[in-house]
Every structure is written in C-alpha cells, then in structure tokens.
Amino acid sequence: MYGFRYDDAILERFPAIRAGVIVAHGVRNGATPRLLAEAYEMEQQAVLMRIGETPLSQLPSLAAWRRAFTAFGVKPTQYRSAAEALLRRLTKQGSIPSVNLLVDLGNLVSIRYALPVAVVDLAQLTGPITVQFATGSERFTNLDADEADRPIPGEVIFVDEAGLVCARRWCWRQSDETGARDTTTGILITVEGHHDSADQDIAGALADLQTLLIAHQPGVALQAGQLSPEQPAFLVEA
C-alpha cells in the first residue's frame, strides 16, 4: 500500500491543512530535457516579476507556513518551509540550479504556487507516509550525511511504517534516502498548504503536476487526490 495520510493529532492542531497527492509509476528520471528546462526558466522569471519587492513573509501561503512552524515550536526564520527556501534562493540569486527532471518539475510548480512540493521515491518507503508529531525514536538522514539523526520529540514529520523519516519539521527538508534519483521509477508527490485559498491553489498545482508528468514522462500511470480533515488519507494498492 502506498499513500499519504494525516494523524488525528495533526488534524486537531492544524485544522486548516489541505494537501494534494499523486502516486505515479513508470517514470524515468535524469537530466532535465530542454523543453522542461525552458519552461522552468520562464516560470522563474515570471515569479520574480510577480513577487517584485513584496517580502516573502507577506505571501499568504508562506505566512501560513510560518504560523504552522511556530505552532509546533520551530522558528520559521531559522528553519524555512521548502517553498520559502526555494523562493528565497530565487529572489536572492535570480535563478534556481537544475537538479534533475523530477525535482525540477516539482520545483517549477512549487514556485508557481508558493507551496511546498515533495517528490518521494516510492522504492524507499515501507507502506504509506503519515504526517505526525515525532516521538524522537524515528530515524532521519540529512542530505549528504553519513549517519542518521533523530527528530526532536513534538516536531512534525513525514514517517513511513518502518520509522523512516522522509521529511523533518513538516516541509523543511526531505531525507537523503527518499529523494528522486536516476534509478527512480515510482514517485509520490505531495503539495500542502494552510492558507485561505489552499483548496483552490492545491487543485491547480495538482493539475499542473499531472500535465507536466504526462508531457515529460510518456506512459506514466497516475493516481491523484486531495486531502482535508474530512478526507485525511489517500491510499492506493502497491
């Protein structure tokens, strides 16, 4: 079983959370093809124009993530949401370096909607991902780290059924094991928000992600859904 779900305690503390999830099989990763690279570059320039001189902290989606981080005891200016970190790099450096096809595809949509988009390698997961408060017994390997670390009890994590932490501090950083790599053939994509228009923005992001996957991954098989406190899980058969 693959999928993504929210623990009841998360829903009780964060009733505004909304999410979109895609499970995709038959993908092929690698260098970003020219057409996607051009679209990604155009999106970066469009986002820079749209943001202008507006502080990132004033964008409704990013402000909502800052409030969420504060609510579980994390300083949002010390640990920024993935979307804010990406946009901060863009606004300060003028561009975002290419990583690979799947990561660039997710980042394109992330900057378009100012929402965190995670692309997770299904082969590294044991069962569905659950968003929950950490006990501190789980294991997390940071990017390019040699040894696993432990989350702080009470922080929000993505964790699978084997206790592998896929992301720490909710959407601060993904684990080294679960990132999309050249060998990736199946992925789970998540996009999340807490702001007032999260439902509409996530629907748009989901549609864009599926359009991009179909365009750049011929033959891909997709399943997608939106989550809320009333529909807290999206699960599919392996």
N, C-alpha and C positions, 0 to 999 in steps of 0.2 A: 504494500500500500504506500503510495506517495501522497504528499499533500502538505497543507499548511493550516494551522488552527490556533485559536487563542484560548489560553487558560481562563477559567472563570474569574480568577482574582485580577487578571489584567483587564478584563471587560468591566469589572466593578470599579476599578480605579480610573480607567480611561474609556468612558462610555462613548466618546466621540470617535474612536478609532474606526477607520474604514480601510479596506485593502482590496487589491486585485491580485489574482494568482493565475499563472499559466504553467502548465506542465507540457513540455514539448519533447518529442522523441524524433530521432532521425536527423539530428543537427550535425553539422561539421564545422569545427572551429578553425581558426588560423588567422593569417594576416587579413586585415580589413580590405575588401575589394574597393576598387576605385570609385564606383558609384556611391557606395555607402560612405566612404571617406569624404567625398564631395558634399554629400547631404549633411554629414556630421559637421563639417567646417561651416557650411551655410547656416546651420542651426546655431552654432556657437556665435556667429556674428549677429544673427537675429536676436539672440538672447541678450547679448551685450547692448544692442540698440534699445531693446525693450526695458532693460533694467536701468540704463542710464546712470544717473547719480543716486538712485534710490539705495539706501543701506539695505543689505540683505536681511537684516533683523526686522525690517518693516514689511517684507513679503509675507502675506498671511500664512502660507503653508510652512515657511521656515520659522516664523514666530510661534506657531502652534507646536512645532517640534521642540523648540527651546523650552516652552512651558512643560511639555511632557518630560523632557530630560530633568528639569528642575524638580518635578514631582517625584521622581524616583532617586533623587539625591545626587545628580550629576550636574556639574557646572557646564552649561551649554556653550560657553565661550572657551572652555578648556577641551571639551570633547564635543565636537560639532557633528550634527547629523550628516549622513553621507551626502545628501543633496546640498546642504550648505557648504560642506567642504569642497565639493565639486565646483559649485558656483563661485566660491571664494577664489579657487585656483584660476578659474576663467577670468574673473574680473580683475585679478591682480596681475596675471601673466598674459592675458589676451588670447590664450588658447589652452586646450587640454590635450596632452600627448595621447596618441593612439596606444591601446593595449593589445587588443585582438578583436576579431569580428563581433563576438557575442558581448564582450564588455563594452565596446564602443556603441553597439546597438542599444544596450541598456542605458548607457550614459547619455546618449542623444535624447532619449525620452525623459530621463531624469532632469536634464537642464531645461527641457521644453516646459515641463510642468512644475519644476522646483519641488520634486518629490523623490524620496529615496527609492531606487530600483536595485534590487539584488538579483544576481544571476548565479544560481547554485547548481553545481554538478551533482546530478542525481546518483551517480555511481558511488559517491562518498557517503550517502545517507543510509541510515537504518530506520526505516519507517518514516512517518510524517515529521515535519518540523512543528514544534509547539513554541509559541511565544509565551514566556512565563517569567516569574521572578526567580532569580538564581538562588540556589541553596549554598553555593560555594564548592560543591563536590564535583561539579562538571569540569570538563577539560576544554581548553581553547588554545590553539596555536596561532600566534600572530603572524602576519605576512613576513616571510623570510626568516622566521625564528626557528631555532633548533630544538627547543624544548616547549612543552605545553605549559600553559599558565592556568590559573583558576579565576573565574569571575568573582566579584565581590558579592556576598550574600545580599539579596534585595535588588540588585540591578536587573534590568530586563534583558533577556537573552533569547536567541533562537536556538533551540536544542533538539536533537533527534532522540530516538528511543534508546540509543546506546550511550547517551550522555555527552555526545559530541556537540560542542557549542559552535554553531555556524556563524553567529554574529553576536558581538558584545555591545552593551549599552544600547540595546534595541537596534538602531541602524547606524551606529558609529563606525564599526569596522567588521568586515567579514573575515572568517578564518582562512588560513592558508590552504587547508585541505579542500575546502568546498568551492574555491574559485574556478571559473571556467578556464580550461586549458586546451591544448591542441588535441588531447585524447578524448575530450568531452563529446558524448553522443546524445545525452539526455539532460535536460535542464528543468529547474523550477525557477520561475521568475516571480518576484513579489514587488508590489508597489503599494505604499501606505501613506495615509495622511490623517490629520486630526482637525483640520480647519473646516470652516463652514461649508465650503463648496467641494469638500473631498469626494463626495459621491460622484459628482459630475466630472471632476478632474481625473479621478481614477478610471472612470469609464472611458474617457478619452485616451488616457495613457495605455489602457489595455488594448483598445482598438488599434492604436499606433504600433504597439509592440507586435501585435499579431500581423499587421500589414507588413512591417519590416521583416519579420521572420519568414513569412511566406515569400516575400520578394527576394530575400538573400539566402534562404535555406530551402531550395526546391525539394519537394517531397516530405517536408516536415509534417508531423502529426501533432495537432494542438488540442488541448482542452483548457478552458478558462472559466473563471468565476469571480464574483465579487463577494466580499465578506463584510459583516457588520455584527454588532452584538446579537442581532436577531438571527444571523446566519454566520456563526463563528468558525466554520470549518469548510475547507474544500479538499476532498479526498478522492483519489482515483485508484483503480487497481493497477498494480505494477505490471 
